[in-house]
């Protein structure tokens, strides 16, 4: 697929500087540019790459000022980063979707398949499964008995959807994701000295437009359902425990862990390795910095970091003081000695 600079500018409402008829057929980082590629420049710190890049077209913010002539054709836009995202989405949407059922796939005769589905080799589709139109189930993926998927879902290799779970439209599950494994429910047994397993008889409900990263787990509920609401995006290696309710359009970076029966609001953002205790409520639009630990409920509209979390400015001031504690401790000891000497010499 080839597009001219003029066509691209029309699509993203940009302004061409240079040859509007030059064409591109791929994307490249500006420092790794090559002929026929389109790159982007949004951060002025990387402007020096613009003078050496071999990319044919570069998207740049309107405010980028040039110190000398450049070789590539420029397309000036309000926000180059947003525009390249739109172009990548367009590029992805134009790829032909896989269709057809591989002869090595297992599909229960009791399953119901929509139109134009793809099921790869060694995929497993259990009894009573319902797949919506346009679903793509890649090799070695597993959809267990009674699970339901809406339209245009993608289940990548080795992802697993346990029995009875419900998946909405346009959901993407990356390799190794596990939807509906048992929640961590055990009760100590004084007679045997062991833990008795508490059956997890609920399900997981994933709403529309959710994307779940590789090796991320969403546990089924003890009763009822664990919910991942519309538009949620989970990175790789995220743990969502049983009976959680994750609000719409919330995003979580890698290694976030949320204990059971916690409710998370809408439009929250959690950095990497955030840990959240169970049986609490997190409000809407709560932003948690990386490695924050949350032991209790949080109100809406906060930007926090640390354990327990605090506002960012006091946190960074505290960290600066923390680094000086050894020096302050020595000063305190010296002052204490001086005071004791003064008391002796009264």
N, C-alpha and C positions, 0 to 999 in steps of 0.2 A: 504493500500500500504506500503510495506516494502522495504527498500534499505540498502545494506551493506555499510560499510565505504569505502570498495574498489570501489564499484560502484559510490559512491558520489565523491570520489577523482578523478576518471577517468573523470567524467562529468565536474568538475570544475578545473581540472588539478592541483590537490593538492598532497601532500605527507603525507602518513599515518604514524603515530607513535602510535603503540599499535596493538590491534586486528583488522585486516582488515576485518574480517568476521562478526563482531558485526553488528546487524541490528537496524534500527530506523524506526518509523512510524509516528512521529509527531515532532513539533517544540516547544521549550520552551526557555524563557529567562534564562540566565545562573544562575541567583540567584534563579530561581524557577524550576531548572532542575529536571527531573525524569527519571526513567529507560525507555528506548525505545525512548527518545527524542534526538534531535540534537539542540545544542545551538551554539552561536558564541561569540568570544571575539575579539574586535578590538581596544578597548581603554585600555592602560596599567593600568589606574586607577582601573579597575575592575578585575585585575589579581587575587586578593585574592579569588574571587568567584570560580576560577578554581580548587582550592584545596578542596572545599567542595561540589561542584555541584554533583548532582546525575544523570545528563544527561549522556547518553551512549557515545555520540560523541560530540566534540566541535571543531568548526572551529576557528583557530587562525591565526593571521598574522605571517609571517615568522620571524619577528623581536622580537616576544614575548619570553622573556627568563624565564625559570622556576627555582625557588629556591629549589624545592623539587619534588618528584614524584607525579603524579596525577592519579586518578582513571579512568577517561574517556579516550577513544581513541581520539587522536588529529589528525586533518587534517590541515596541514600547507599550507597556500595559500598567494598570494601576497596581497590580500585585502579581508579580511573576510566579511566585510559589503557588498561589491559587490557580493561576492559569495553566501551569504545567500539570497540576492535578487533574484539571478538566480534560486536558489533552490525553493524559494517560488513561482516564476513564473512557474517552472516546475510542482510543486505540484498543483497549481491552474489549469493549463492546462489539467491535468489528471482527474479532476473531471468530471463526466458525465454531459452534458448539458441537461437542461430540454427541453422537446418537447411536442407538442400537444396543443390543444385548449380546455380550460375549457368550460363546457356547460353553465356556468354563465357569460361568456364574451359576450360583444356585438361587433359584427363585421359587418360593413355595407356590403351589397352585392356588392357595387361599389368599395370596397377596393381590392387591389391586394397583395397577400401574397406570399413570397418566400418559398423555401423548408426548412423543419426542423425548423419551427418557434415554439415558445412557447408563448401562450397568456393566462394569468391567470384570475381567477375569478374576475368579475366586472371591468375588463379593458374595455376601450372604443376605438374602431377603427372607425374613421369617413369615410364619403364619399370620394372617390378618393385617399385614403391613399395608399402608396406603401411601403411595408416592404420587405427588402432584405432577402436573405437566412440566416438562423441561428439567426434571431433576437429573443430576449427574452423580452416580455412585461409583467411585473409582475402585480399582482392584484392591481386594483384601479388606474392604470396608464391611462393617457388619451393621445390619438394621434388624433388631430382634423383634420377636412376636408382638404384634399389636401396636407398634410404633407408627406414628403418622407424620408425614412430611408434606408441607405445602408445595407451592409451585417454585420452580427455578432454584432449588436448593443444590448445593455442592457439598458432597461428603468425600473428602480426599482419602488416599490410601491409609488403611489401618486405623481409621477413626471408627468409633463404636457408639451406637445408639441402643441403649437397653430397652427392655420390654415396656410397652405402654407409654413411652415418652411422646410428647407432642411438639413438633417443630413447625414454625410458621413459614411464610414465604420469604424467598431470597436470603436464606440462611446459609452461611459458609462455615463448615467445620474442617479445620486443617488436620493434617496427619497426626494420629495418636490422641486426638481429643476423645474424651470419654464422657458421654452424656447419660446420666442415670445410674451410675454405680451406687452401691449402698452407701448411705450416710454413715458417719462414724458413731454408731450407737451401740454401747455395751454397758452392762450393769454388773457390778461386783457381786459374786455369790459367796456368801460367808460359809456355806456348807462345803462347797467344792474347792474354795480358795482360788477360783478362776473367774473369768468374766463371761457372763451370758450374753449372747448376741441378741439385740433388740431388732426384730424384723422391721425392715424399711419397706412399707407397703405403698408408699406414695409414688409420685412420678416427677419428672422435670418438664416444665413448659417453657419453651423458648419462642418468643414472639417474632414478628417480622423484622427483616433487615439486620439481623444479629450476625456478627462474625466472631468466631472463637478460635484462638490460636492453637498451635501444635502443642500436644501433651498437656492441654488444659483440661481440668476435670470439673464437672458440675454434678453434684451428688443428688440422688433422688431423696425425697422427703420421707420422714418417718410416717406421716399421714398427710394427705392433701398433696401439695405440689411445691417444689422449689421453682421460683420464677426468675427468668431472665427477660426483662421487658424489651420493648421495641427499640431498635437502634443501638443496643449495647455493643461495645467492641472490647473484647478481652484478648490480651496479648498471650504469648506462649507461657506455659508453666504457671498458670493462675489456678487457685483452688477456691471453688465456691461450694460451701458446705450445705448440708441438708436444711431445708426449710428457709433458706435465704430468699429475699425478694430484692432483685437488683433493678433499680429504677431506669426509666427510659433514657437513652443516649448517654449513659454513664460509660466511661472508658477506664481501663486498668492496664498498667504496664506489667512487665514480667514479674513473676514470683509474688504477686499480691496474694494474700491468704485471708479469707473471711470465714470466721467460725460460724456455727449453726444458729439459725433463727434470728438472723440480723436483717434489718430492713435498710436498704441504701436508697437514697433519693434520686431524683432526676438530675442529669447533666453534671454528675460528679466526675472528678478526675483524680485518680490515685497513681502516684509514681511507683517505681519499682520497689519491691520488697516491703510494701506497706502491709502491716498486720492489724487485723481488726477483731476485737473480741466478739463473743457470741451474745445473743439476746439483747442487742442494743439497736438504736435507731440513728442513722446518719441522715441529716437533712439534705435538701436540694442544693446543688452548686457548691459542694464542699470540695476544695482542692487540697490534697494531702501530698506533701513532698516525699521524696524517696526515703524509705526505711522508717517512716513514721509508725508509731505503735499507738493504737487507739483502744483504751480500756473501757471507755464509757460513751454514752450518746453525745452527738454533736448537733448543734443548731445549723440552720441553712446559711448559705452565703458567707463562708469562712475560707481563708487561705492559711493553712496550718502546716507545721512541720515539727518533727521531734517525737519523743516519748516521755511523758504524755505530750500530745501535740500542743503547740502554742503558735501564736501569730509569727509570721516570718521575721519581722524586724527584731522583736525581743529575742527570738531564737538565735539569730546570728550574732546579736550583741552578747548573749550568754555564752555562745561558743568562743567568742573572742576572749571573754573573761576566763573561761575554762582553761584555755591554753596558757594563761598567765598564772594559774593557781600555784605551781611550784615556786615561782618567784615571789608571789604574794605570801606563801607559807613561810618562806625564809625571812621575809621582811617582818612578818608577824612575830616569829620567834625572836628576831633581833630586838624588836620593840618591847617584847615581854621581858627580855633580859635587862634592857635599859631601865624599865620600870622597877624591876626587882632591885637593881643596883641603887636607884634613887631612893627607894624605901629604906634600904640598909643605911644610907648615908644621911638620913634625916637628923 
